[in-house]
């Protein structure tokens, strides 16, 4: 998971393998972690890998938080939010969309 030089270790990284097993074997999984643990930035990206072609959606109720999360994930993976080769990440905030196709994670 931490192969990218831009990624700093986050608390959620230690439980990602166990979470992956739970996601693959259960109909529902509840994840509880403190703010800043990596729930918004690391878990959706990991889920895309675990679930293959399934669409992974992230709901963030505040526009600023959604934009910051989008920028953080894109930066960790070497993209910009509007990068034309960014195929797995998009941003939709207040009916304003920035994404590339095919979009698998929003």
RAQUIDA-V445305 format. One record per residue. N is the residue number from 1. RES is the residue in one letter. PSI is psi in degrees with one decimal (* if undefined). OMEGA is omega as a letter, one per 30 degrees, with the letter a starting at -180 (999 if undefined). Layout:
N;RES;PSI;OMEGA
N;RES;PSI;OMEGA
//
This chain:
1;X;-35.9;a
2;X;38.5;a
3;X;-24.8;l
4;X;134.3;a
5;X;-25.1;a
6;X;-16.4;a
7;X;128.0;l
8;X;150.3;l
9;X;136.8;l
10;X;155.3;a
11;X;-32.7;a
12;X;-23.6;a
13;X;-35.2;a
14;X;-26.7;a
15;X;1.1;a
16;X;-42.1;l
17;X;-43.8;l
18;X;-40.2;l
19;X;-39.9;l
20;X;-43.3;l
21;X;-42.3;a
22;X;-42.8;a
23;X;-40.2;a
24;X;-24.1;a
25;X;-9.3;a
26;X;157.0;l
27;X;-29.6;a
28;X;144.6;l
29;X;134.2;l
30;X;126.7;l
31;X;124.1;l
32;X;126.4;a
33;X;155.5;a
34;X;162.6;l
35;X;139.4;l
36;X;3.2;a
37;X;-22.8;a
38;X;11.8;a
39;X;-43.0;a
40;X;-34.4;a
41;X;-36.7;a
42;X;-41.1;a
43;X;-47.5;l
44;X;-39.9;l
45;X;-41.9;l
46;X;-39.8;l
47;X;-36.2;l
48;X;-38.8;l
49;X;-38.9;a
50;X;-35.9;a
51;X;-2.2;l
52;X;-115.0;a
53;X;-2.8;a
54;X;144.8;l
55;X;131.5;l
56;X;121.1;a
57;X;140.7;l
58;X;123.8;l
59;X;123.2;l
60;X;115.9;a
61;X;-19.8;a
62;X;132.2;a
63;X;-46.2;a
64;X;-43.8;l
65;X;-38.7;l
66;X;-43.7;l
67;X;-40.9;l
68;X;-39.7;l
69;X;-42.1;l
70;X;-44.3;l
71;X;-39.5;a
72;X;-47.5;a
73;X;-45.1;l
74;X;-43.7;l
75;X;-41.8;l
76;X;-27.6;a
77;X;11.7;l
78;X;24.5;l
79;X;169.5;l
80;X;160.2;a
81;X;-32.0;a
82;X;9.8;a
83;X;133.0;a
84;X;-18.7;l
85;X;2.6;a
86;X;98.6;a
87;X;-18.2;a
88;X;8.8;a
89;X;137.5;l
90;X;168.2;a
91;X;130.6;l
92;X;115.7;l
93;X;122.0;l
94;X;50.1;l
95;X;12.0;l
96;X;120.8;a
97;X;138.7;l
98;X;112.2;a
99;X;165.3;l
100;X;169.2;a
101;X;148.8;f
102;X;134.1;a
103;X;120.7;a
104;X;-19.4;l
105;X;132.3;a
106;X;*;999
//
